[in-house]
Amino acid sequence: MSDETVTTPDSTKANVNADKEKKTGSATKPNAPSPAAFAKKTPKVSAPVAVQHSEEDINNAEKFGRVSDDGTVYVKDGNEERAVGQYPDAENKEEALGFYAKRYLDLKSRVDLFISRLSTKNVKTREIDETVKTLEKETENPEVVGNIPALRESFAKLKEKAAAKKEEISKAHAEAVEKAYEERKKIVEEAEQLAANLSDRTNWKETADKFSDLFDRWQTHQKNSVRLNKNVNDELWKRFSAARSAFNSSRRKWAQARDIQRENVKTMKEAIIAEAEEIKNSTQWAETGRKFGDLMNRWKQAGRAGRKTDDELWARFRAAADTFFNARQADRDKVSADEKENLVKKEELLAKAEALVPVEDAESAKKARAELAKIQEEWDAIGHVPRTELRRIENALDDVEKQIKEVEDSQWKKTNSETDARKSGFVAQLNAQLKELDEKIAAETDADKKAALEAEKATKQQWLNAVQ
């Protein structure tokens, strides 16, 4: 059969291929929309879906319609009958009823399909509104053949379910907005807390990294979460921006103060370097060593001038210090060599001194004392020995002198025994005279004589004190 045109009461036209409809049970597909149509961003509405209808469904739908002899197609809509279209070939009534019955089944399928879609999660409010509006217009007086009251009943259920779905979506959206608000507010509060806790001890780099992370979180959240009310979002952004601005302002002030401090530190350290370079060639080892110690303490107390500047300044100071300390070490190495040489000389003198003892009598002690005096004179002229050997070698020489002195002391005690005896007799005589004077003074009543006796006693007491 060739393509034919079907005229409907609202003057719409549809190209019908009767042979295709009998084989596939569906109407011819509409032409594809132009690119311009896609660019208009029209509302999303559920599109007609090609459905294979069973012969039974088609027959059941056809029961609600008839075709007059002039080709007009009628449908029983409740208690009324109304014309829904006109089929050109009035003699082929079966095809006419089948065509309008399939249109009914297509419309019913769209209603049923959207009822199912309302149970999904990704359906949107705008899609619901547009689809309900379209289906409501199409089901009001549809130009189809079928159980129209049942279709309207299905559509009524669809509207009821659509209203519930919209409420559900609205509630879910409100909850999502509240959640998004709380999440974004948390970002703001973290930023405000960072800004509120700024102090001289703040780690500015670490805090800057935290603000950068918060800003990234803000952008990601704004991109991936539901849209907030513009006023609400602007207020949150105002708070976040204020916290970030407070941080940036504080960091700039800190950086300015740090730069001033570093410049002052640089000035102080350059002064220390100048002093170090002035004394680096000194050979006053002890005094200059103390000065370098003081300079080092001042260097530590000066603070930091920045890593690069500090490294450069330290290299200059270290160079001056190394000049002095290397020279001092070289001098110490020389002194150490001299001290080792002196030790060898004193070891030789010690051997000579130890050969003088033991001594047996006063005469040999006298000779040993004279030789030891010569050795001691040479000993003192030699100079220092290593500190680790000083006590040992000095004690060894002292031990020789002690042995000689013991013999000398023994001889002195022996030669002075007679002198001690005479001294003891004189002391006894003075004590006896003092005792006698005490008795006379106690018995004398004449004041002048008593005074004379007391003067004599005082004189003898002085003699006694002198010889004891």
C-alpha positions as CSV (number, residue, x, y, z in Angstrom):
1,M,0.0,0.0,0.0
2,S,1.3,3.5,-0.8
3,D,1.8,6.2,1.9
4,E,-1.5,8.1,2.7
5,T,-2.4,11.2,4.6
6,V,-4.7,11.1,7.7
7,T,-6.6,14.2,8.5
8,T,-7.5,14.8,12.2
9,P,-10.1,17.3,13.6
10,D,-7.3,19.7,14.6
11,S,-6.0,19.7,11.0
12,T,-2.8,17.9,12.0
13,K,-1.4,15.6,9.4
14,A,0.5,12.3,9.7
15,N,2.1,10.2,7.1
16,V,1.0,6.6,7.5
17,N,2.6,3.5,5.9
18,A,-0.1,0.9,6.3
19,D,2.0,-2.0,5.4
20,K,4.7,-1.0,7.9
21,E,2.2,-0.6,10.7
22,K,0.8,-4.0,10.1
23,K,4.3,-5.5,10.4
24,T,5.7,-3.5,13.2
25,G,2.7,-2.2,15.1
26,S,4.1,1.3,15.3
27,A,3.7,4.6,13.5
28,T,6.3,6.1,11.3
29,K,9.2,7.8,13.3
30,P,9.1,11.6,13.3
31,N,11.8,13.5,11.4
32,A,15.1,14.1,13.4
33,P,15.3,17.7,14.9
34,S,17.6,20.2,13.3
35,P,20.9,21.3,15.1
36,A,19.2,24.7,15.7
37,A,16.5,22.9,17.7
38,F,19.1,21.3,19.9
39,A,20.8,24.7,20.6
40,K,17.6,26.2,22.1
41,K,17.9,24.2,25.3
42,T,14.2,23.3,25.4
43,P,12.8,21.8,28.6
44,K,13.3,18.1,29.0
45,V,10.1,16.1,28.4
46,S,9.7,12.4,28.2
47,A,9.9,11.6,24.4
48,P,7.6,9.1,22.7
49,V,9.0,5.6,22.8
50,A,8.4,3.1,20.0
51,V,6.6,0.1,21.6
52,Q,5.6,-3.2,20.0
53,H,1.9,-3.7,20.8
54,S,0.3,-7.1,20.9
55,E,-2.7,-7.9,18.7
56,E,-4.7,-8.5,21.9
57,D,-4.0,-5.0,23.2
58,I,-4.8,-3.5,19.8
59,N,-8.1,-5.5,19.6
60,N,-9.1,-4.5,23.1
61,A,-8.5,-0.8,22.3
62,E,-10.4,-1.1,19.0
63,K,-13.5,-2.1,20.9
64,F,-13.9,1.5,22.0
65,G,-14.1,2.9,18.5
66,R,-15.8,2.7,15.1
67,V,-15.4,4.0,11.6
68,S,-18.3,5.6,9.7
69,D,-18.9,5.1,6.0
70,D,-17.3,8.4,5.2
71,G,-14.0,7.4,7.0
72,T,-14.6,9.3,10.2
73,V,-13.2,7.5,13.2
74,Y,-15.1,7.8,16.5
75,V,-14.2,6.8,20.1
76,K,-16.5,6.0,23.0
77,D,-15.3,8.4,25.8
78,G,-17.3,7.3,28.8
79,N,-21.0,7.9,28.0
80,E,-20.2,10.0,25.0
81,E,-19.0,9.4,21.5
82,R,-16.8,11.8,19.7
83,A,-14.9,12.0,16.4
84,V,-11.1,11.7,16.7
85,G,-10.1,11.8,13.0
86,Q,-10.7,10.8,9.5
87,Y,-9.2,8.0,7.5
88,P,-9.1,8.5,3.7
89,D,-9.9,4.9,2.7
90,A,-13.3,4.5,4.2
91,E,-13.6,0.9,3.0
92,N,-10.6,-0.2,5.0
93,K,-12.1,0.3,8.5
94,E,-9.8,-2.2,10.1
95,E,-6.7,-0.2,9.3
96,A,-8.4,3.0,10.5
97,L,-9.2,1.6,13.9
98,G,-5.8,-0.1,14.2
99,F,-4.0,3.2,13.5
100,Y,-5.9,5.1,16.2
101,A,-5.8,2.2,18.6
102,K,-2.0,2.2,18.3
103,R,-2.0,5.9,19.1
104,Y,-3.9,5.2,22.2
105,L,-1.5,2.4,23.2
106,D,1.4,4.7,22.5
107,L,0.0,7.4,24.8
108,K,-0.9,4.8,27.5
109,S,2.7,3.5,27.3
110,R,4.0,7.0,27.8
111,V,1.9,7.5,30.9
112,D,2.9,4.1,32.3
113,L,6.5,4.7,31.5
114,F,6.6,8.0,33.3
115,I,4.8,6.5,36.3
116,S,7.8,4.0,36.4
117,R,10.3,6.8,35.9
118,L,8.9,8.6,39.0
119,S,10.3,5.8,41.1
120,T,13.9,6.5,39.9
121,K,16.4,8.8,41.6
122,N,17.5,10.9,38.7
123,V,14.1,12.4,37.7
124,K,14.0,16.2,38.1
125,T,11.2,18.6,39.1
126,R,11.3,20.4,35.8
127,E,11.0,17.2,33.9
128,I,8.0,16.2,36.0
129,D,6.3,19.5,35.5
130,E,6.8,19.6,31.8
131,T,5.9,15.9,31.3
132,V,2.7,16.2,33.4
133,K,1.7,19.4,31.5
134,T,2.2,17.7,28.2
135,L,0.5,14.5,29.2
136,E,-2.4,16.4,30.7
137,K,-3.0,18.2,27.5
138,E,-2.7,15.0,25.5
139,T,-5.1,13.0,27.7
140,E,-7.7,15.7,28.0
141,N,-9.4,14.8,24.7
142,P,-7.0,12.5,23.0
143,E,-7.5,11.7,19.3
144,V,-7.1,8.0,19.9
145,V,-9.2,4.9,20.1
146,G,-9.2,3.0,23.4
147,N,-10.3,3.0,27.1
148,I,-9.9,6.8,27.6
149,P,-11.5,6.8,31.1
150,A,-8.9,4.2,32.2
151,L,-6.2,6.3,30.6
152,R,-7.3,9.4,32.5
153,E,-7.4,7.3,35.7
154,S,-3.8,6.3,35.1
155,F,-2.9,9.9,34.4
156,A,-4.6,10.9,37.7
157,K,-2.4,8.4,39.5
158,L,0.6,9.8,37.7
159,K,-0.3,13.3,38.8
160,E,-0.7,12.1,42.4
161,K,2.6,10.2,42.3
162,A,4.3,13.2,40.6
163,A,3.2,15.5,43.4
164,A,4.6,13.2,46.0
165,K,7.8,12.8,44.0
166,K,8.1,16.6,43.8
167,E,7.6,16.9,47.5
168,E,10.2,14.2,48.1
169,I,12.6,15.9,45.7
170,S,12.0,19.3,47.3
171,K,12.6,17.8,50.8
172,A,15.7,16.0,49.6
173,H,16.9,19.2,47.9
174,A,16.3,21.2,51.1
175,E,18.3,18.7,53.1
176,A,21.0,18.7,50.5
177,V,21.1,22.5,50.6
178,E,21.3,22.5,54.4
179,K,24.0,19.9,54.3
180,A,25.9,21.9,51.7
181,Y,25.5,25.0,53.8
182,E,26.8,23.3,56.9
183,E,29.8,21.9,54.9
184,R,30.7,25.2,53.4
185,K,30.1,27.0,56.7
186,K,32.6,24.5,58.3
187,I,35.2,25.6,55.7
188,V,34.5,29.3,56.7
189,E,34.8,28.5,60.4
190,E,38.1,26.8,59.9
191,A,39.4,29.8,58.1
192,E,38.1,32.2,60.8
193,Q,39.7,30.0,63.5
194,L,43.0,30.2,61.7
195,A,42.7,34.0,61.4
196,A,41.7,34.3,65.1
197,N,44.8,32.3,66.3
198,L,47.5,34.3,64.5
199,S,50.4,35.3,66.8
200,D,54.2,35.9,66.8
201,R,54.6,32.1,67.0
202,T,52.5,31.4,63.9
203,N,54.0,29.1,61.3
204,W,53.1,31.4,58.3
205,K,54.0,29.0,55.6
206,E,52.1,26.1,57.1
207,T,49.1,28.4,57.8
208,A,49.3,29.7,54.2
209,D,49.1,26.1,53.0
210,K,46.1,25.5,55.1
211,F,44.3,28.6,53.7
212,S,45.2,27.4,50.2
213,D,43.7,24.0,51.0
214,L,40.6,25.6,52.4
215,F,40.2,27.7,49.2
216,D,40.6,24.5,47.0
217,R,37.9,22.8,49.2
218,W,35.6,25.8,48.7
219,Q,35.9,25.7,44.9
220,T,35.5,21.9,44.8
221,H,32.5,22.0,47.1
222,Q,30.9,24.8,45.1
223,K,31.4,22.9,41.9
224,N,30.2,19.5,43.1
225,S,27.5,20.3,45.6
226,V,24.0,21.7,45.2
227,R,23.7,25.5,44.6
228,L,23.1,27.6,47.6
229,N,20.9,30.7,47.7
230,K,23.0,33.6,46.3
231,N,22.6,35.8,49.4
232,V,23.6,32.9,51.7
233,N,26.6,31.9,49.5
234,D,27.7,35.6,49.2
235,E,27.6,36.0,53.0
236,L,29.7,32.8,53.5
237,W,32.2,33.9,50.9
238,K,32.3,37.4,52.6
239,R,33.3,35.7,55.9
240,F,35.8,33.4,54.2
241,S,37.3,36.3,52.2
242,A,37.6,38.4,55.4
243,A,39.4,35.6,57.2
244,R,41.8,35.1,54.4
245,S,42.4,38.9,54.0
246,A,43.1,39.1,57.8
247,F,45.7,36.4,57.4
248,N,47.3,38.0,54.4
249,S,47.5,41.3,56.1
250,S,49.1,39.8,59.2
251,R,51.5,37.9,57.2
252,R,52.6,41.0,55.3
253,K,53.1,42.9,58.6
254,W,55.1,39.9,59.9
255,A,57.2,39.8,56.8
256,Q,58.0,43.5,57.0
257,A,58.9,43.2,60.7
258,R,61.0,40.1,59.8
259,D,62.9,42.0,57.1
260,I,63.6,44.9,59.4
261,Q,64.8,42.5,62.1
262,R,67.0,40.6,59.6
263,E,68.6,43.8,58.4
264,N,69.4,44.7,62.0
265,V,70.9,41.2,62.6
266,K,72.9,41.6,59.4
267,T,74.3,44.9,60.7
268,M,75.2,43.4,64.1
269,K,76.9,40.4,62.5
270,E,78.9,42.5,60.1
271,A,80.2,44.5,63.1
272,I,81.2,41.3,64.8
273,I,83.0,40.2,61.6
274,A,84.8,43.5,61.5
275,E,86.1,42.9,65.1
276,A,87.0,39.3,64.3
277,E,89.0,40.4,61.2
278,E,90.8,43.1,63.3
279,I,92.2,40.6,65.8
280,K,92.6,37.5,63.7
281,N,96.4,37.9,63.4
282,S,97.0,38.5,67.1
283,T,99.5,36.3,69.0
284,Q,98.0,37.1,72.4
285,W,96.6,33.6,72.5
286,A,94.8,33.6,75.8
287,E,93.4,37.2,75.6
288,T,92.4,36.9,71.9
289,G,90.9,33.4,72.5
290,R,88.6,35.0,75.1
291,K,87.7,37.8,72.7
292,F,86.7,35.3,70.0
293,G,84.6,33.5,72.6
294,D,82.8,36.7,73.4
295,L,82.3,37.4,69.7
296,M,80.8,33.9,69.3
297,N,78.3,34.5,72.1
298,R,77.3,37.8,70.6
299,W,76.8,36.1,67.2
300,K,74.5,33.5,68.8
301,Q,72.5,36.2,70.6
302,A,72.2,38.3,67.4
303,G,69.5,36.0,65.9
304,R,68.9,35.0,62.3
305,A,69.3,37.2,59.1
306,G,67.9,34.6,56.7
307,R,69.5,31.4,55.6
308,K,71.4,32.7,52.5
309,T,72.6,35.8,54.3
310,D,73.5,33.9,57.4
311,D,75.5,31.4,55.4
312,E,77.5,34.2,53.7
313,L,78.1,36.1,57.0
314,W,79.1,32.9,58.8
315,A,81.6,32.0,56.1
316,R,83.3,35.4,56.6
317,F,83.3,35.1,60.4
318,R,84.5,31.5,60.3
319,A,87.4,32.5,58.0
320,A,88.6,35.2,60.5
321,A,88.3,32.8,63.4
322,D,90.1,30.0,61.6
323,T,93.0,32.3,60.8
324,F,93.5,32.9,64.6
325,F,92.8,29.4,65.9
326,N,94.9,27.7,63.2
327,A,97.8,30.0,64.1
328,R,97.3,29.3,67.8
329,Q,97.2,25.6,67.2
330,A,100.4,25.8,65.2
331,D,102.0,27.6,68.1
332,R,100.7,25.0,70.5
333,D,102.1,22.3,68.3
334,K,105.5,24.0,68.5
335,V,105.2,24.5,72.2
336,S,104.3,20.9,72.6
337,A,107.5,19.8,70.7
338,D,109.6,22.1,72.9
339,E,108.0,20.7,76.1
340,K,108.8,17.2,75.0
341,E,112.4,18.2,74.4
342,N,112.5,19.9,77.8
343,L,111.2,16.7,79.4
344,V,114.1,14.8,78.0
345,K,116.5,17.3,79.5
346,K,114.9,17.2,82.9
347,E,114.8,13.4,82.8
348,E,118.6,13.6,82.5
349,L,118.9,16.1,85.4
350,L,116.6,13.9,87.5
351,A,118.9,10.9,86.9
352,K,121.8,13.1,88.2
353,A,119.8,14.2,91.3
354,E,118.7,10.6,92.2
355,A,122.4,9.6,92.1
356,L,123.1,11.9,95.0
357,V,121.1,9.9,97.5
358,P,121.1,8.2,99.9
359,V,123.4,10.3,102.1
360,E,124.9,8.9,105.3
361,D,126.0,11.9,107.4
362,A,126.0,15.6,107.6
363,E,129.1,16.0,105.5
364,S,127.7,14.0,102.6
365,A,124.4,15.8,103.0
366,K,126.1,19.1,102.7
367,K,127.9,18.1,99.4
368,A,124.6,16.6,98.1
369,R,122.8,19.9,98.9
370,A,125.4,21.8,96.9
371,E,125.1,19.6,93.8
372,L,121.3,19.6,94.1
373,A,121.3,23.4,94.1
374,K,123.2,23.4,90.8
375,I,120.8,20.8,89.3
376,Q,117.7,22.9,90.4
377,E,119.2,26.0,88.8
378,E,119.6,24.2,85.5
379,W,116.1,22.6,86.0
380,D,114.4,26.0,86.3
381,A,116.2,27.3,83.2
382,I,115.0,24.5,81.0
383,G,111.3,25.6,81.0
384,H,108.0,23.8,80.8
385,V,107.4,20.1,80.2
386,P,104.1,18.4,79.0
387,R,101.4,18.9,81.5
388,T,100.7,15.2,81.8
389,E,104.4,14.6,82.9
390,L,104.7,17.7,85.2
391,R,103.6,16.3,88.5
392,R,105.6,13.0,88.1
393,I,108.9,14.6,87.3
394,E,108.6,17.5,89.9
395,N,107.6,15.0,92.6
396,A,110.6,12.8,91.8
397,L,113.0,15.8,92.2
398,D,111.3,16.8,95.4
399,D,111.8,13.3,96.8
400,V,115.6,13.7,96.3
401,E,115.5,17.0,98.3
402,K,113.4,15.4,101.1
403,Q,116.0,12.6,101.6
404,I,118.8,15.1,101.9
405,K,116.8,17.3,104.2
406,E,116.0,14.4,106.6
407,V,119.7,13.9,107.2
408,E,120.2,17.7,107.6
409,D,117.4,17.9,110.2
410,S,118.7,15.0,112.2
411,Q,122.2,16.7,112.5
412,W,120.6,20.0,113.5
413,K,118.7,18.4,116.4
414,K,121.8,16.7,117.6
415,T,124.0,19.9,117.6
416,N,121.4,22.0,119.4
417,S,120.7,19.6,122.4
418,E,123.2,21.5,124.8
419,T,121.7,24.8,123.8
420,D,118.3,23.4,124.7
421,A,119.5,22.3,128.1
422,R,120.8,25.8,129.0
423,K,117.6,27.3,127.7
424,S,115.6,25.0,130.0
425,G,117.6,26.1,133.1
426,F,117.1,29.8,132.4
427,V,113.4,29.3,131.9
428,A,113.2,27.5,135.3
429,Q,115.2,30.3,136.9
430,L,112.8,32.9,135.5
431,N,109.8,31.0,136.7
432,A,111.2,30.8,140.2
433,Q,111.9,34.5,140.2
434,L,108.4,35.3,139.0
435,K,107.0,33.2,141.8
436,E,109.1,35.0,144.4
437,L,108.0,38.4,143.0
438,D,104.4,37.3,143.2
439,E,104.8,36.5,146.9
440,K,106.6,39.9,147.6
441,I,103.9,41.9,145.7
442,A,101.2,40.1,147.7
443,A,102.9,40.9,151.0
444,E,104.0,44.6,150.3
445,T,101.7,47.3,151.5
446,D,103.8,50.3,150.4
447,A,102.3,51.5,147.1
448,D,105.6,52.7,145.6
449,K,107.5,49.6,146.5
450,K,104.7,47.4,145.2
451,A,104.7,49.3,141.9
452,A,108.5,48.7,141.6
453,L,108.1,45.0,142.2
454,E,105.3,44.8,139.5
455,A,107.6,46.6,137.0
456,E,110.4,44.1,137.7
457,K,107.9,41.2,137.3
458,A,106.8,42.5,133.9
459,T,110.4,42.7,132.7
460,K,111.1,39.1,133.7
461,Q,107.8,37.9,132.2
462,Q,109.0,39.4,128.8
463,W,112.3,37.5,129.1
464,L,110.4,34.3,129.7
465,N,108.1,34.8,126.8
466,A,111.1,35.5,124.5
467,V,113.0,32.3,125.4
468,Q,110.1,29.9,125.4
